[in-house]
Amino acid sequence: MSVIFEEQAGRLPVTRRPKAVTAEALIDTQRARPILEQIANKWSVLILTVLCTRPSRFNEIMRRLDGITHKALADALKRLERNGLIRREVLTTTTPVGVEYTITPLGSSLRQPFEALYAWSMTYGPEIEKAQTEYDRARD
């Protein structure tokens, strides 16, 4: 992949190769860790996956995420809203008043990586289960 840069003083454009990213540059944990902690926990990934398909109310999200507690869902939704990944909207047109959660454009930008992660888990899940079984058998 090459990038074209315009040179100063009317010179012709020059094609240059971008510099290779070193392994050290990819491990900027001080910057990445707090962000990954917000989006990469199991409930955040699953909630965003649910909301990628359509806006949902609290109880609908809870039904779709078997095993999540009321508190864990409430905390995760607040965290996702604080991070700008979802929007909380009070529905005053319903009785009783309801709340609906919608994914934001920023949250939608995670759709492709989450779909890739899901596809990976479906492809390699059996290998992980096999490795776990072998590991457990060796420990018994």
C-alpha positions as CSV (number, residue, x, y, z in Angstrom):
1,M,0.0,0.0,0.0
2,S,1.4,3.4,-0.9
3,V,0.5,6.9,0.1
4,I,0.8,10.0,-2.1
5,F,2.1,13.1,-0.5
6,E,2.0,16.6,-2.1
7,E,5.4,18.1,-2.0
8,Q,5.9,21.8,-1.3
9,A,6.7,24.5,-3.9
10,G,4.8,23.0,-6.7
11,R,6.8,19.8,-7.1
12,L,5.2,16.6,-8.4
13,P,3.4,14.3,-6.0
14,V,5.8,11.6,-4.5
15,T,4.7,8.1,-3.7
16,R,6.1,6.8,-0.4
17,R,5.6,3.6,1.6
18,P,4.2,4.1,5.1
19,K,6.6,3.1,7.8
20,A,6.1,-0.4,9.2
21,V,4.5,-0.5,12.6
22,T,6.9,-2.1,15.1
23,A,5.7,-4.6,17.7
24,E,6.6,-2.1,20.4
25,A,4.4,0.5,18.9
26,L,1.4,-1.9,19.0
27,I,1.9,-2.4,22.7
28,D,0.9,1.0,24.0
29,T,-0.8,-0.4,27.0
30,Q,-1.1,2.8,28.9
31,R,-3.4,4.2,26.1
32,A,-5.1,1.0,25.0
33,R,-5.8,-0.7,28.4
34,P,-8.4,1.7,29.7
35,I,-10.3,1.7,26.4
36,L,-10.2,-2.1,26.1
37,E,-11.4,-2.4,29.7
38,Q,-14.5,-0.4,28.7
39,I,-15.5,-2.3,25.5
40,A,-13.9,-5.7,25.7
41,N,-15.6,-7.2,28.8
42,K,-18.1,-9.9,28.0
43,W,-21.3,-8.0,28.8
44,S,-20.3,-4.9,26.8
45,V,-19.5,-7.0,23.7
46,L,-22.8,-8.8,24.1
47,I,-24.9,-5.7,24.8
48,L,-23.5,-3.9,21.8
49,T,-24.1,-7.0,19.6
50,V,-27.7,-7.0,20.7
51,L,-28.1,-3.3,20.0
52,C,-26.4,-3.5,16.6
53,T,-29.5,-5.2,15.3
54,R,-32.1,-2.9,16.7
55,P,-32.9,-0.5,19.6
56,S,-34.0,-2.4,22.7
57,R,-35.5,-1.8,26.1
58,F,-33.9,-3.0,29.3
59,N,-35.9,-6.1,29.8
60,E,-35.5,-7.2,26.2
61,I,-31.8,-6.9,26.5
62,M,-31.9,-8.8,29.7
63,R,-33.9,-11.6,28.1
64,R,-31.5,-11.9,25.2
65,L,-28.5,-12.0,27.5
66,D,-29.2,-15.2,29.4
67,G,-27.3,-15.1,32.7
68,I,-26.8,-11.4,33.2
69,T,-28.1,-9.9,36.5
70,H,-30.2,-6.8,36.7
71,K,-27.3,-4.9,38.4
72,A,-24.7,-6.1,35.9
73,L,-26.9,-5.0,33.0
74,A,-27.7,-1.6,34.6
75,D,-24.0,-0.9,35.3
76,A,-22.9,-2.0,31.8
77,L,-25.5,0.2,30.2
78,K,-24.4,3.2,32.2
79,R,-20.8,2.6,31.3
80,L,-21.6,2.2,27.6
81,E,-23.7,5.4,27.7
82,R,-20.9,7.3,29.5
83,N,-18.4,6.1,26.8
84,G,-20.7,7.4,24.0
85,L,-21.3,3.9,22.6
86,I,-25.1,3.8,23.3
87,R,-27.8,6.4,23.8
88,R,-30.5,6.1,26.4
89,E,-33.9,7.5,25.5
90,V,-36.9,7.9,27.8
91,L,-40.1,7.0,25.9
92,T,-42.8,9.3,27.2
93,T,-45.3,8.0,24.6
94,T,-45.6,4.7,26.5
95,T,-47.4,3.9,29.7
96,P,-45.6,3.2,31.9
97,V,-42.8,5.4,30.8
98,G,-40.1,3.2,29.2
99,V,-36.4,3.5,28.3
100,E,-34.9,2.4,25.1
101,Y,-31.2,1.9,24.3
102,T,-29.8,2.6,20.8
103,I,-26.3,2.1,19.5
104,T,-24.5,5.3,18.5
105,P,-22.4,5.7,15.4
106,L,-19.3,5.3,17.6
107,G,-20.7,2.1,19.0
108,S,-21.6,0.9,15.5
109,S,-18.0,1.4,14.5
110,L,-17.3,-1.7,16.7
111,R,-19.6,-3.9,14.6
112,Q,-17.0,-5.1,12.1
113,P,-14.4,-6.1,14.8
114,F,-17.2,-7.8,16.9
115,E,-18.4,-9.7,13.9
116,A,-14.9,-10.9,13.2
117,L,-14.5,-11.9,16.8
118,Y,-17.8,-13.8,16.7
119,A,-16.8,-15.5,13.5
120,W,-13.4,-16.5,15.0
121,S,-15.2,-17.9,18.1
122,M,-17.5,-20.0,16.0
123,T,-14.6,-21.3,13.9
124,Y,-12.1,-22.0,16.6
125,G,-14.4,-22.6,19.6
126,P,-14.3,-26.4,19.1
127,E,-10.4,-26.2,19.2
128,I,-10.5,-24.3,22.4
129,E,-13.0,-26.8,24.0
130,K,-10.7,-29.6,22.9
131,A,-7.7,-27.9,24.4
132,Q,-9.6,-27.3,27.7
133,T,-10.6,-31.0,27.8
134,E,-7.1,-32.1,27.2
135,Y,-5.7,-29.7,29.8
136,D,-8.3,-30.8,32.4
137,R,-7.7,-34.5,31.7
138,A,-3.9,-34.0,32.1
139,R,-4.5,-32.3,35.5
140,D,-6.8,-35.0,36.9
